[in-house]
Amino acid sequence: MALLDPAFAHSAVQWNAQTARHLLNRAGFGVPVLAVGRLAGMKPDEALRSFVDYERYPDTLPGLPALPESEYAAIGRLGKTTMTEEERRVARQAHQKAAREAMMELQLWWVDRMTRTPRPLEEKLTLFWHGHFVTSAEKVRDPGDNAQLNMFLRANASGNFKTLVLGVARSPAMLRYLDNMRSSRQKPNENWARELLELFTLGIGNYTEDDIKAAARAFTGWTARNGEFVYEARRHDNDEKTFLGTMGALDGVDVVEAILANPACARHICTRLWRFFAYEDPEPEVIDGLAATMRASNYELKPVLRQMFASRAFYSDRALGTQIKSPAQLMVNLRTLPGVVDGDPPRVTLIAMRAMGQTLFYPPNVKGWDGGHAWINTDTLLARCNYASHLVSGVVPARPVRGKGKSATATSEPMESMEAMVAEPTRMLDAPSGQDAMSGEIPSRELARTLRSKQEARDSERMMRRAPMKARDFFAPCEGMTPDEMTDYLAAWFLGSAPDAAVRRRVALALAGGAEDRTRVAVPVAAMDEAHLRAGLQLLLSAAEFQLC
């Protein structure tokens, strides 16, 4: 059978909770977990339609937050006033501060959309296109321009690729980010043309330097004013050009049409889509088939999405449970933990995402985020564990250090307790008689000082009181279970499969307070130590399996 054959047309692949969870994770953000059961109860085709044909579900989420006046309009207005230079400076600083705060509001607004949307594929595609047609608020400082492009990508996320390319080319954010604002026939700027060909459409090796020069000339006169696209005919180069073998007095639309006529374009876009939604290094058979569908449908995206999400390859062993969650997906997973209540400070969310390596509206460069294994390093893995600790136990997560766009971390509050528990999860606070629960040895003075001091106990209680999660409420369905059974319940909820045996043992021991014999004894949830409940959950959320989907 071919890799792009429908997966469930025969008995080769079963539609069940595992494959339903896979679709929920990849075509959405894996939430709500209860949707797994609903999806598994549908026919596969209907489950797929519930994602791809998302327009049938009304978008009831709040619109954009209030945004300040455009920076460029504000500067122009200030220049016409009778203010002194010092007054103008103060006014500019106030406006810049308002713009920065508005960008943070936009970030939180988008995280909220990802978390609560009834149309998960729409937001997942918007995130994909945000990392494909890259702009950054580091350079495009106007919140309105950033919001306008984000809304355009969302409105056309599963539409026509030609519409997407032309809309992005005309967006004030892209015109400013890649310097086409002042590109003229006298001095054409090649930045937009180069990235259009190299990153956005064709890929390296499918064009020449002369094609870049011709495309740059074709897009002269495309600019923006007051947040709107403007075509300035007097700045456009009307002379003859040759682009990808097409000759004439070409403009930007002609260039895009010539790009779409090149088979390399469909292959490049389908490769990017497959890598984002399925796995790295797709087989040529997969890309050839998807690209043929894209070209046959005149670059409509929905036929490609349907074919991809229905294919055998999408549900193969190469795809199932092999993708490292992006920080955005992990954030949504954690913020929707059962038992989490309002109280997570908004700035903590933004601090955590930056520390994990993904700041919405601020991609690191024009290539976007690398994704995959690049999401995980020593700093970002700690940040992931720290944010889970914050939600579950009230620990303040790591704070990013500003500097040259790189994400370093500086801990804003001591993390010794959590780090020790992750490293030595069997050494729990309540080990009997002041001894190590596993070995029977007296702990070292350093470990005793870290885990048993009265001050730390008070700090732990204080942190738990401020934690967004109410752990005992979360564990209420586990009434009558042993810690071993509670661990299996957690694994089924968060992982969809059994964890590594060592992880399972550590979580069960944490829930049992470090005592092996207690892992097989049922204790009322109300009688269990709050710190043990939280420690067990933290350990599972810090496991490697939870970082994958």
C-alpha positions in Angstrom: 0.0 0.0 0.0 1.2 3.5 -0.8 2.1 5.9 2.0 -0.6 8.4 1.1 -3.4 5.8 0.8 -6.2 6.4 3.3 -5.1 4.9 6.6 -8.5 3.5 7.7 -9.8 2.2 4.4 -8.4 -1.2 5.3 -7.5 -2.9 8.5 -3.8 -1.8 8.3 -4.4 1.0 10.8 -7.1 1.1 13.5 -9.1 4.1 14.4 -8.9 4.1 18.2 -8.0 6.2 21.2 -4.3 6.2 20.2 -4.9 7.4 16.6 -7.5 9.9 17.7 -5.1 11.4 20.3 -2.5 11.6 17.5 -4.9 13.7 15.3 -5.8 15.8 18.3 -2.1 16.5 19.1 -1.0 17.3 15.5 -4.0 19.0 13.9 -4.5 20.8 17.2 -2.8 21.3 20.5 -3.9 18.1 22.2 -6.6 19.7 24.3 -9.1 19.1 25.7 -7.9 15.5 26.5 -11.6 14.5 26.9 -11.9 15.1 23.2 -9.9 11.9 22.6 -12.9 9.8 23.6 -15.3 11.8 21.5 -13.1 11.6 18.4 -12.5 7.9 18.9 -16.3 7.4 18.9 -16.6 9.1 15.5 -16.0 7.6 12.1 -12.5 8.6 10.9 -13.8 10.7 8.1 -16.1 12.7 10.4 -13.3 13.2 12.9 -11.1 14.6 10.2 -13.8 16.9 8.9 -14.2 18.2 12.5 -10.7 19.6 12.2 -10.3 20.6 8.5 -13.8 22.1 7.9 -13.5 24.2 11.0 -15.5 27.1 9.6 -18.7 25.2 10.5 -17.9 26.0 14.2 -18.6 29.6 15.2 -15.6 31.6 16.5 -16.9 32.9 19.8 -13.5 34.0 21.3 -12.8 37.7 22.1 -11.5 39.9 19.3 -8.2 41.7 19.4 -7.3 43.7 22.5 -7.2 47.5 22.3 -4.1 48.7 20.5 -2.4 52.0 20.7 -2.0 54.5 17.8 0.5 53.5 15.1 4.0 54.5 16.0 4.5 56.1 12.6 1.3 58.1 12.9 2.2 59.1 16.4 5.6 60.3 15.4 4.1 62.3 12.5 1.5 63.9 14.8 4.1 64.8 17.4 6.2 66.5 14.7 3.3 68.9 13.9 2.8 70.0 17.5 4.3 73.0 19.3 6.0 70.7 21.9 9.6 71.2 22.9 12.1 68.6 21.9 12.1 67.3 25.5 8.3 67.0 25.5 8.4 65.1 22.3 11.1 62.7 23.7 8.9 62.0 26.7 5.9 61.5 24.5 7.8 59.1 22.2 9.0 57.1 25.2 5.4 56.8 26.6 4.2 55.6 23.2 7.0 53.1 22.9 6.1 51.7 26.3 2.4 51.5 25.4 3.4 49.6 22.2 5.5 47.1 24.1 2.7 46.5 26.6 0.3 46.0 23.6 2.6 43.4 22.1 2.5 41.5 25.4 -1.3 41.7 25.3 -1.3 40.3 21.8 0.9 37.4 22.9 -1.4 36.6 25.8 -4.5 37.0 23.5 -3.0 34.4 21.1 -2.1 31.9 23.8 -5.7 32.3 25.1 -7.0 31.6 21.5 -4.8 28.4 21.3 -6.1 27.3 24.6 -9.8 27.9 24.2 -10.5 27.7 20.4 -13.3 25.5 19.1 -11.3 25.4 15.8 -7.8 24.0 16.8 -6.5 23.5 13.3 -7.1 27.2 12.5 -4.8 28.2 15.3 -2.3 25.5 14.6 -2.1 26.6 11.0 -1.8 30.3 12.0 1.2 29.3 14.1 2.7 27.4 11.2 2.3 30.3 8.8 3.7 32.7 11.5 6.9 30.6 11.5 6.8 30.4 7.7 6.1 33.9 6.5 8.3 35.4 9.3 8.1 38.9 10.6 9.3 40.0 14.0 8.0 42.7 16.4 11.7 43.3 17.2 11.8 45.3 14.0 8.1 45.8 13.2 7.3 47.6 16.4 3.8 48.7 15.6 1.3 46.4 17.3 -1.4 47.1 14.7 0.8 45.9 11.8 1.7 42.7 13.7 -2.0 42.1 14.6 -3.1 42.8 11.0 -0.8 40.1 9.6 -1.7 37.6 12.3 -5.4 38.1 11.6 -4.8 37.7 7.8 -2.9 34.5 8.3 -5.7 33.1 10.5 -8.4 34.1 8.0 -6.6 32.4 5.1 -4.9 29.6 7.0 -6.5 26.8 5.1 -7.4 28.7 2.0 -5.5 29.4 -1.2 -1.7 29.6 -1.1 -1.6 32.3 -3.9 -3.9 34.4 -1.8 -1.6 33.9 1.2 1.5 34.9 -0.7 0.0 38.1 -2.2 -1.6 39.1 1.1 1.7 38.7 3.0 3.5 40.6 0.3 1.1 43.5 0.7 1.1 43.5 4.5 2.7 46.5 6.2 4.5 44.1 8.6 6.3 42.2 5.9 6.9 45.3 3.8 8.7 46.9 6.7 10.4 43.7 8.0 12.0 42.9 4.7 12.6 46.5 3.6 10.3 46.7 0.6 8.8 49.9 2.0 11.3 52.2 0.2 12.2 49.9 -2.7 12.2 51.9 -5.9 13.2 51.6 -9.6 16.2 53.7 -8.8 17.2 51.5 -5.9 15.4 48.1 -5.7 15.8 46.3 -2.4 16.4 42.5 -2.8 15.6 41.4 0.8 11.9 40.5 0.2 12.6 39.0 -3.2 15.4 36.8 -1.8 13.4 35.4 1.1 10.3 35.0 -1.0 12.2 32.6 -3.3 14.5 31.0 -0.8 12.2 30.5 2.2 8.6 31.3 1.4 8.0 29.5 -2.0 10.7 27.7 -4.0 13.6 26.8 -1.7 17.3 27.0 -2.4 18.5 25.7 -5.8 15.4 26.5 -7.7 16.2 30.1 -8.8 19.2 32.2 -9.8 20.6 35.5 -8.6 19.2 37.1 -11.7 15.7 35.9 -10.7 16.2 37.6 -7.4 17.1 40.9 -9.1 14.2 40.6 -11.5 11.7 39.9 -8.6 13.1 42.8 -6.6 12.4 45.1 -9.6 8.9 43.7 -10.0 8.0 44.5 -6.4 9.2 48.1 -6.5 6.4 50.6 -5.6 4.8 48.1 -3.2 4.7 50.0 0.1 2.4 50.9 3.0 1.2 54.1 4.6 -0.8 54.4 7.9 -1.2 50.7 8.2 -2.5 50.1 4.7 -0.9 48.7 1.5 -0.1 51.4 -1.1 1.0 50.9 -4.7 3.2 53.9 -5.8 3.3 53.7 -9.6 5.9 56.4 -9.9 8.4 54.2 -8.0 7.6 51.0 -9.9 10.0 49.6 -12.5 8.0 49.1 -15.7 10.9 48.0 -17.8 11.1 44.5 -19.2 12.3 41.7 -16.9 13.1 38.0 -17.1 12.0 35.9 -14.2 12.1 32.1 -14.1 12.0 32.2 -17.9 9.0 34.5 -18.1 9.7 37.8 -19.9 7.8 41.1 -19.9 7.1 44.3 -17.9 6.5 42.1 -14.8 5.0 43.2 -11.5 4.7 41.4 -8.2 1.6 39.5 -9.2 3.3 38.2 -12.3 6.2 37.1 -10.2 4.0 35.1 -7.8 2.2 33.5 -10.8 5.5 32.4 -12.3 6.5 31.0 -8.9 3.4 28.9 -8.6 3.9 27.6 -12.1 7.2 26.1 -11.0 6.7 22.5 -9.5 9.3 23.3 -6.9 6.9 25.6 -5.1 4.3 22.9 -4.3 7.1 20.5 -3.2 8.6 23.1 -0.9 5.4 24.1 0.8 4.2 20.4 1.2 7.6 19.5 2.7 7.3 22.4 5.2 3.7 21.3 6.1 4.6 17.7 6.5 7.6 18.5 8.7 5.4 20.7 10.9 2.5 18.3 11.3 4.1 14.8 10.8 7.8 14.2 10.9 11.2 15.3 9.6 12.8 13.9 6.3 9.6 12.8 4.6 9.8 10.2 1.9 9.9 11.5 -1.7 6.7 9.5 -2.3 4.8 11.5 0.3 6.0 14.9 -1.0 5.4 14.0 -4.6 1.8 12.9 -3.9 1.0 16.0 -1.8 2.6 18.3 -4.3 0.6 16.8 -7.1 -2.6 17.3 -5.1 -1.7 20.9 -4.4 -1.0 21.7 -8.0 -4.2 19.9 -9.2 -6.3 21.9 -6.8 -4.8 25.2 -8.0 -2.9 25.6 -4.7 -6.0 25.2 -2.5 -4.7 24.0 0.9 -7.7 21.9 2.2 -7.3 19.0 -0.3 -3.6 18.8 0.8 -4.5 18.9 4.5 -7.2 16.2 4.1 -4.8 13.9 2.2 -2.1 14.4 4.8 -4.3 13.8 7.9 -5.9 10.8 6.4 -2.8 9.1 5.1 -1.1 5.8 6.3 2.2 7.7 6.7 0.6 10.2 9.1 -0.4 7.4 11.4 2.8 5.3 11.0 5.4 4.5 13.6 7.5 7.4 12.3 4.8 9.8 13.3 3.1 8.4 16.4 4.5 10.0 19.6 7.7 11.2 17.9 7.3 14.9 17.8 8.8 17.2 20.4 6.1 19.6 21.6 6.7 23.2 20.7 6.7 25.6 23.6 3.3 26.9 22.4 1.8 23.4 22.4 3.4 22.6 25.8 2.1 25.8 27.3 -1.4 25.1 26.1 -1.2 21.5 27.5 -0.1 22.8 30.9 -2.5 25.7 31.1 -5.4 23.3 30.5 -4.5 20.9 33.3 -7.6 19.7 35.1 -7.7 21.5 38.5 -5.8 24.6 37.2 -7.8 27.7 38.2 -7.4 31.4 37.4 -4.4 33.0 39.0 -1.4 32.3 36.8 0.1 35.8 36.4 0.1 36.7 32.7 3.7 37.8 32.8 4.7 34.4 34.1 3.3 32.9 30.9 5.4 35.1 28.7 8.5 34.7 30.8 8.1 30.9 30.6 7.6 30.8 26.9 10.6 33.0 26.3 12.7 30.7 28.5 11.4 27.7 26.5 12.6 29.3 23.3 9.5 30.5 21.6 8.3 34.1 21.9 5.2 34.7 19.8 5.6 37.6 17.4 9.3 37.5 17.9 10.8 34.6 15.8 14.6 34.5 16.1 15.3 35.3 12.5 13.8 35.2 9.0 13.9 31.4 8.9 11.7 31.2 12.0 12.0 28.5 14.7 13.9 25.4 13.8 11.6 23.2 15.8 12.2 19.5 16.4 15.2 18.7 18.5 16.2 22.3 18.6 13.4 22.9 21.1 15.3 20.9 23.8 18.6 21.9 25.4 19.7 22.2 29.0 18.1 25.6 29.6 14.8 25.0 27.8 14.2 21.6 29.3 14.7 23.2 32.8 12.3 25.9 31.8 9.7 23.3 30.8 10.0 21.6 34.1 10.0 24.9 36.0 6.7 26.0 34.4 5.1 22.7 35.3 6.4 23.2 38.8 4.9 26.7 38.9 1.4 25.5 38.0 1.5 22.4 40.2 3.4 23.7 43.2 3.7 27.4 42.9 7.4 27.5 42.1 8.3 30.7 40.2 9.7 29.6 36.7 13.0 30.8 35.3 13.2 34.3 34.0 14.8 35.0 30.6 17.8 37.2 30.4 17.6 39.9 27.7 20.5 40.2 25.3 20.9 40.0 21.5 17.7 38.0 21.1 19.2 34.8 22.7 17.3 33.0 25.3 19.3 32.5 28.5 17.8 31.9 31.9 18.3 33.3 35.3 16.2 31.7 38.1 14.0 34.2 39.8 13.6 32.1 42.9 15.6 29.2 44.4 14.8 25.9 42.7 16.9 23.5 44.9 13.8 21.6 46.2 12.4 20.8 42.8 15.8 20.0 41.2 16.6 17.6 44.1 13.2 15.9 43.8 13.6 15.4 40.1 17.2 14.1 40.4 16.4 11.9 43.4 12.6 11.4 43.4 12.6 8.7 46.0 14.1 11.0 48.7 10.8 12.6 49.8 10.1 15.1 52.5 8.3 12.5 54.7 10.7 9.6 54.5 10.3 7.7 57.8 12.4 8.4 60.8 14.6 11.0 59.0 16.0 8.2 56.8 16.4 7.7 53.0 13.2 5.8 52.1 15.1 3.5 49.6 18.4 2.8 51.3 17.7 3.3 54.9 20.8 5.5 55.2 20.8 8.9 57.0 20.7 11.6 54.3 23.7 13.9 54.0 23.6 17.2 55.9 23.2 19.1 52.7 20.2 17.0 51.6 18.7 17.3 55.0 19.2 21.0 55.0 17.6 21.3 51.6 14.6 19.1 52.1 13.8 18.9 55.8 14.4 22.4 57.3 11.5 24.1 58.8 12.1 27.1 56.7 11.8 25.1 53.5 8.7 23.4 54.8 7.1 26.9 55.3 8.3 28.0 51.8 6.8 24.8 50.3 3.5 25.5 52.0 3.5 29.1 50.8 4.3 28.1 47.2 1.5 25.4 47.2 -1.0 28.0 48.4 -0.3 30.3 45.5 -0.1 27.5 42.9 -2.7 27.8 40.1 -3.5 24.1 40.4 -5.7 22.7 43.2 -4.0 19.3 43.4 -6.6 17.6 45.6 -9.4 18.6 43.2 -7.4 17.2 40.3 -6.9 13.8 42.1 -10.5 13.5 43.2 -11.3 10.9 40.5 -8.5 8.7 41.9 -10.5 8.0 45.1 -9.9 4.3 46.1 -6.8 3.8 44.0 -3.4 2.8 45.1 -0.4 5.1 44.2 0.4 2.5 41.5 -3.1 2.8 40.0 -3.0 6.6 40.3 0.2 6.6 38.3 -1.5 4.6 35.6 -4.4 7.0 35.7 -2.0 10.0 35.2 -0.2 8.2 32.4 -3.5 7.4 30.5 -4.6 11.0 30.9 -1.4 12.9 30.0 0.5 10.4 27.8 -2.0 8.0 26.3 0.3 5.1 26.9 2.3 3.5 29.7 5.4 5.4 30.7 8.9 4.0 31.0 9.0 1.5 34.0 11.5 3.7 35.9 9.3 6.8 35.5 6.2 4.9 36.6 8.1 3.7 39.7 9.3 7.2 40.6 5.9 8.7 40.2 4.3 6.0 42.3 6.9 6.4 45.0 6.4 10.1 45.1 2.7 9.7 45.6 3.4 7.2 48.3 5.8 9.5 50.2 8.8 7.5 49.2 7.8 4.2 50.8 7.8 1.2 48.4 5.2 -0.8 50.5 2.7 2.1 50.3 2.5 2.1 46.5 0.2 -0.9 46.6 -2.1 0.4 49.4 -5.2 2.5 48.7 -5.4 5.6 50.8 -8.3 8.2 50.7 -7.2 11.2 48.6 -8.2 13.5 51.5 -5.7 11.6 53.7 -2.8 11.9 51.3 -0.1 14.5 51.8 -0.7 17.5 49.5 3.1 17.7 48.8 3.2 14.1 47.7 0.3 14.6 45.3 2.0 17.5 43.7 5.4 15.9 43.6 4.0 12.8 41.7 2.3 15.0 39.2 5.4 17.2 38.7 7.5 14.2 38.0 5.2 12.9 35.4 5.0 16.3 33.7 8.8 16.5 33.7 9.1 13.1 32.1 10.5 12.8 28.6 7.3 11.1 27.4 5.3 14.3 28.3 7.5 16.4 26.0 6.4 14.3 23.0 3.2 14.1 21.1 
